[in-house]
Amino acid sequence: MKKLINTPSETLKDFLNGFAAAYASVIAIDRQGRFVRRAEIRRDKVAIISGGGSGHEPLHVGFVGIGMLDAACPGQIFTSPTPDQILAAHAAVAGEPGALFLVKNYEGDQMNFDMAIEMLDAPIAKVVIDDDAGGAVSARSIGRRGVAGTFVVEKIVGAAAEARLDLDGCRRLAERTVARTRSMGVALSSCTVPLAGRPTFTLAEDEMEIGVGIHGEPGRERLPLGTSRSVAELLVDATLRALDTPDGADVLLFVNGFGGSPPMELYCLYGDARAALERRGCRVVRSLVGTYVTSLEMAGASVTVTLLDEDLARFWDAPALTPAFVR
Amino acid sequence: MKKLINTPSETLKDFLNGFAAAYASVIAIDRQGRFVRRAEIRRDKVAIISGGGSGHEPLHVGFVGIGMLDAACPGQIFTSPTPDQILAAHAAVAGEPGALFLVKNYEGDQMNFDMAIEMLDAPIAKVVIDDDAGGAVSARSIGRRGVAGTFVVEKIVGAAAEARLDLDGCRRLAERTVARTRSMGVALSSCTVPLAGRPTFTLAEDEMEIGVGIHGEPGRERLPLGTSRSVAELLVDATLRALDTPDGADVLLFVNGFGGSPPMELYCLYGDARAALERRGCRVVRSLVGTYVTSLEMAGASVTVTLLDEDLARFWDAPALTPAFVR
């Protein structure tokens, strides 16, 4: 296992310390490391709170700040945050307008956010993010998994809350964004969980895994390694089929790196995915290319497509100031 | 070779097409692909022009825009841009205040920018970027190589030109920034040049290369794989020794990923590098953590330290709007 870390069991603490020191002007970290919150708390708005296992950085902690998340709870690597983390984050940032929990569709995450909700006597809503069109059933998930589309939901709903949309409005907007967003990924290599010390799965030098999850969960199929063009076709095809896209739709195209694939390859895949979308009658009117939702150091990438409407485009375009995304 | 590309020989064209389509609101690409320029040309300021071999993305094309580069010339992978690319970029963006060429210290880059300068009858200056404290002599370089510190120079000098500093002022500021900036990198894996099809070098599972260049050039020494903490000590130590740092100096700390190392590891290394700097009496007053200057998909990272002064800090803090860096 080749990683720039110290003791595997201390990885979460170590990276959070570095992260918090680097971005002290935008975020603050709870003393016990239970959550990251925006530096200037605003209790006159709906608090947008997310969280999940670590190992997906910059998701979620990198998107705490103005116009995105008010707080994020980082679990151990690939492990859900605990209910007390969620309660502490809620206490730190939520005010009278209430709080919206954005939760990726994994059993542990859902359970722990639900437990926190049961213990809270305050206006709260929860929206489940399940954008993965990969579709293979996994032990960790109930139905579709939550993957890179989570970024899109956090950006759009975070901007709406910043614009003082109320709790019910934020919840409905989040649900609409989730319903209009689908993702599909490809892995060229596995990741290695630090405490495990060996790759989660293996791929031969001439193989790729289509439909892989962001924890190295099995995908839809294992295929001979393709070109950027053929991979883009597969990913765009699966994504659009999961979306029921009208012809001529205005879409956001988000090409996300899984951690081990460099910008040059992501730009290449973006170009091919865009061409594939245009051949299918879509108009790509918004774009994002970069490493936002990782699976540790896994090589590979995902394509996320969001069917835009006026609100979604407006909130996507709104300013944001967070450690890992600035607009 | 596992990469999200198409035909190896077409990689430059393919990724530039995707890049240009994704960022059409900020940059424009020359029809023949010779250069990328900012979308809105401003000929009333010093034009800041850079370029070099591709494979280091987002450097340089990702930093074209408001407050950084006016144009960048991408060569083939790890290959210098040609003089005619540089001339075309100059013609596209330079006005009466002149142009400043920021050129990393590689023989081919220096030669081709110098040839372009000889052919131009216009106010021009060139500043050589040679921030690499790695120090090992390489066939490709004369003296210290230009590596991740290039980002720092492009950010600071780009902001100064945007503020209408004149050509001589921009040149002197660039020289001062270079003199006050040193970098040192570590590789955990090699990169693979697409046309070569196999790794540039090999490292055993328990080895790392300290002082590596951004083309996989040999470093200072090959050591047993260390922890983030021990690596940070080595990199910070070499960087500061190359800088002649006064005690209590205010510094910028930039931890840069080489392409295959994910944000989680970079945050971890940042925390350890910051602690190492503080133990040596430095005050880390500005920070940057991310993947900005890559060596294709090489795993590893570099530490860059810039001794700040009032001007450097002010121009570092100034706004920028480019594909890969927004402030």
Boltz contact constraints between the chains, C-beta under 6 A:
constraints:
  - contact:
      token1: [A, 2]
      token2: [B, 188]
      max_distance: 6.0
  - contact:
      token1: [A, 3]
      token2: [B, 265]
      max_distance: 6.0
  - contact:
      token1: [A, 4]
      token2: [B, 228]
      max_distance: 6.0
  - contact:
      token1: [A, 4]
      token2: [B, 265]
      max_distance: 6.0
  - contact:
      token1: [A, 4]
      token2: [B, 268]
      max_distance: 6.0
  - contact:
      token1: [A, 4]
      token2: [B, 269]
      max_distance: 6.0
  - contact:
      token1: [A, 5]
      token2: [B, 228]
      max_distance: 6.0
  - contact:
      token1: [A, 5]
      token2: [B, 268]
      max_distance: 6.0
  - contact:
      token1: [A, 6]
      token2: [B, 227]
      max_distance: 6.0
  - contact:
      token1: [A, 6]
      token2: [B, 228]
      max_distance: 6.0
  - contact:
      token1: [A, 6]
      token2: [B, 229]
      max_distance: 6.0
  - contact:
      token1: [A, 14]
      token2: [B, 268]
      max_distance: 6.0
  - contact:
      token1: [A, 15]
      token2: [B, 264]
      max_distance: 6.0
  - contact:
      token1: [A, 15]
      token2: [B, 267]
      max_distance: 6.0
  - contact:
      token1: [A, 15]
      token2: [B, 268]
      max_distance: 6.0
  - contact:
      token1: [A, 17]
      token2: [B, 271]
      max_distance: 6.0
  - contact:
      token1: [A, 18]
      token2: [B, 267]
      max_distance: 6.0
  - contact:
      token1: [A, 18]
      token2: [B, 268]
      max_distance: 6.0
  - contact:
      token1: [A, 18]
      token2: [B, 270]
      max_distance: 6.0
  - contact:
      token1: [A, 18]
      token2: [B, 271]
      max_distance: 6.0
  - contact:
      token1: [A, 19]
      token2: [B, 267]
      max_distance: 6.0
  - contact:
      token1: [A, 21]
      token2: [B, 274]
      max_distance: 6.0
  - contact:
      token1: [A, 22]
      token2: [B, 270]
      max_distance: 6.0
  - contact:
      token1: [A, 22]
      token2: [B, 287]
      max_distance: 6.0
  - contact:
      token1: [A, 22]
      token2: [B, 289]
      max_distance: 6.0
  - contact:
      token1: [A, 57]
      token2: [B, 263]
      max_distance: 6.0
  - contact:
      token1: [A, 57]
      token2: [B, 264]
      max_distance: 6.0
  - contact:
      token1: [A, 58]
      token2: [B, 263]
      max_distance: 6.0
  - contact:
      token1: [A, 188]
      token2: [B, 2]
      max_distance: 6.0
  - contact:
      token1: [A, 227]
      token2: [B, 6]
      max_distance: 6.0
  - contact:
      token1: [A, 228]
      token2: [B, 4]
      max_distance: 6.0
  - contact:
      token1: [A, 228]
      token2: [B, 5]
      max_distance: 6.0
  - contact:
      token1: [A, 228]
      token2: [B, 6]
      max_distance: 6.0
  - contact:
      token1: [A, 229]
      token2: [B, 6]
      max_distance: 6.0
  - contact:
      token1: [A, 259]
      token2: [B, 262]
      max_distance: 6.0
  - contact:
      token1: [A, 260]
      token2: [B, 260]
      max_distance: 6.0
  - contact:
      token1: [A, 262]
      token2: [B, 259]
      max_distance: 6.0
  - contact:
      token1: [A, 262]
      token2: [B, 294]
      max_distance: 6.0
  - contact:
      token1: [A, 262]
      token2: [B, 296]
      max_distance: 6.0
  - contact:
      token1: [A, 262]
      token2: [B, 297]
      max_distance: 6.0
  - contact:
      token1: [A, 263]
      token2: [B, 57]
      max_distance: 6.0
  - contact:
      token1: [A, 263]
      token2: [B, 58]
      max_distance: 6.0
  - contact:
      token1: [A, 264]
      token2: [B, 15]
      max_distance: 6.0
  - contact:
      token1: [A, 264]
      token2: [B, 57]
      max_distance: 6.0
  - contact:
      token1: [A, 265]
      token2: [B, 3]
      max_distance: 6.0
  - contact:
      token1: [A, 265]
      token2: [B, 4]
      max_distance: 6.0
  - contact:
      token1: [A, 267]
      token2: [B, 15]
      max_distance: 6.0
  - contact:
      token1: [A, 267]
      token2: [B, 18]
      max_distance: 6.0
  - contact:
      token1: [A, 267]
      token2: [B, 19]
      max_distance: 6.0
  - contact:
      token1: [A, 268]
      token2: [B, 4]
      max_distance: 6.0
  - contact:
      token1: [A, 268]
      token2: [B, 5]
      max_distance: 6.0
  - contact:
      token1: [A, 268]
      token2: [B, 14]
      max_distance: 6.0
  - contact:
      token1: [A, 268]
      token2: [B, 15]
      max_distance: 6.0
  - contact:
      token1: [A, 268]
      token2: [B, 18]
      max_distance: 6.0
  - contact:
      token1: [A, 269]
      token2: [B, 4]
      max_distance: 6.0
  - contact:
      token1: [A, 270]
      token2: [B, 18]
      max_distance: 6.0
  - contact:
      token1: [A, 270]
      token2: [B, 22]
      max_distance: 6.0
  - contact:
      token1: [A, 271]
      token2: [B, 17]
      max_distance: 6.0
  - contact:
      token1: [A, 271]
      token2: [B, 18]
      max_distance: 6.0
  - contact:
      token1: [A, 274]
      token2: [B, 21]
      max_distance: 6.0
  - contact:
      token1: [A, 287]
      token2: [B, 22]
      max_distance: 6.0
  - contact:
      token1: [A, 289]
      token2: [B, 22]
      max_distance: 6.0
  - contact:
      token1: [A, 294]
      token2: [B, 262]
      max_distance: 6.0
  - contact:
      token1: [A, 296]
      token2: [B, 262]
      max_distance: 6.0
  - contact:
      token1: [A, 297]
      token2: [B, 262]
      max_distance: 6.0
  - contact:
      token1: [A, 326]
      token2: [B, 326]
      max_distance: 6.0
